[in-house]
Amino acid sequence: MSGCPEIVLDGLTPEKYAALLEAAQKQGIALSGDAGTTEYSGMQFQWSYDAASGTLRMQCTEKPFMIPCHMIEQKIRQLVG
């Protein structure tokens, strides 16, 4: 297993971040709070959100080798909208 580069998303208001958390939870992804780690479909993620700057940093730290990082990044960006 291996990980992917960190994804940095700017311009996320607290309201948009709250909507992201809700959307993630509806898809079975356990995200809550402003930072943490979670596991989803055999992959491990870590994230941190800074409300003052509106910046979300997310990284897939472990994934199966057959899943490319660009696909994971695409899904994260779709979730953020």
Backbone torsions as a table, in degrees:
resi	resn	phi	psi	omega
1	MET	NA	153.4	179.5
2	SER	-145.8	174.9	-179.3
3	GLY	-115.8	-176.3	-178.6
4	CYS	-123.9	162.9	174.8
5	PRO	-63.3	155.1	177.7
6	GLU	-67.2	142.5	176.0
7	ILE	-107.0	128.2	179.4
8	VAL	-113.6	122.2	-180.0
9	LEU	-117.2	120.3	-179.0
10	ASP	-102.9	163.5	175.2
11	GLY	78.8	23.7	-179.3
12	LEU	-93.6	105.3	177.2
13	THR	-68.4	160.6	176.5
14	PRO	-56.5	-35.4	179.1
15	GLU	-66.9	-42.3	179.2
16	LYS	-68.2	-36.2	177.7
17	TYR	-65.7	-41.6	177.7
18	ALA	-61.7	-40.1	177.8
19	ALA	-66.0	-36.6	176.7
20	LEU	-62.7	-45.5	178.6
21	LEU	-59.3	-43.7	179.8
22	GLU	-63.5	-44.7	179.7
23	ALA	-63.6	-40.9	179.1
24	ALA	-63.1	-44.4	-179.2
25	GLN	-64.0	-35.7	177.5
26	LYS	-64.8	-25.8	178.7
27	GLN	-93.6	5.8	176.8
28	GLY	88.5	13.6	179.3
29	ILE	-98.0	121.0	-174.8
30	ALA	-83.8	82.5	174.2
31	LEU	-109.9	131.4	174.8
32	SER	-157.4	151.8	-179.2
33	GLY	76.5	-172.3	-176.6
34	ASP	-94.1	-7.0	178.9
35	ALA	-162.0	155.2	176.5
36	GLY	162.6	-166.8	177.1
37	THR	-133.7	153.4	177.6
38	THR	-154.2	164.3	176.7
39	GLU	-122.0	140.5	179.4
40	TYR	-150.7	124.4	176.8
41	SER	50.6	43.9	177.9
42	GLY	78.9	8.9	178.9
43	MET	-117.1	151.2	177.9
44	GLN	-115.9	138.7	-177.8
45	PHE	-129.3	151.3	168.7
46	GLN	-130.2	149.6	-179.1
47	TRP	-149.6	159.6	171.1
48	SER	-150.0	140.8	-179.0
49	TYR	-124.4	130.0	176.8
50	ASP	-111.9	104.7	-176.8
51	ALA	-64.1	-34.0	-178.2
52	ALA	-63.1	-39.2	180.0
53	SER	-97.8	-12.4	-177.8
54	GLY	71.1	30.0	-175.7
55	THR	-110.3	128.7	173.4
56	LEU	-111.0	128.3	175.1
57	ARG	-114.2	126.1	-178.6
58	MET	-136.3	141.2	179.4
59	GLN	-143.3	134.6	169.6
60	CYS	-85.0	112.7	-175.1
61	THR	-91.8	-21.6	177.2
62	GLU	-145.6	133.1	178.9
63	LYS	-152.9	157.2	172.9
64	PRO	-64.6	145.1	-176.2
65	PHE	-62.7	-24.0	-176.3
66	MET	-80.2	-7.2	178.3
67	ILE	-101.8	115.2	-177.4
68	PRO	-74.0	147.6	-179.3
69	CYS	-60.3	-36.2	-178.6
70	HIS	-64.1	-30.4	177.9
71	MET	-70.1	-40.3	178.2
72	ILE	-64.6	-44.6	178.7
73	GLU	-62.2	-40.5	178.5
74	GLN	-60.2	-44.5	-179.7
75	LYS	-65.1	-39.5	178.3
76	ILE	-63.2	-45.3	-179.2
77	ARG	-65.1	-34.9	175.8
78	GLN	-65.2	-41.3	-179.9
79	LEU	-63.0	-39.5	179.6
80	VAL	-70.4	-34.7	177.4
81	GLY	74.9	NA	NA
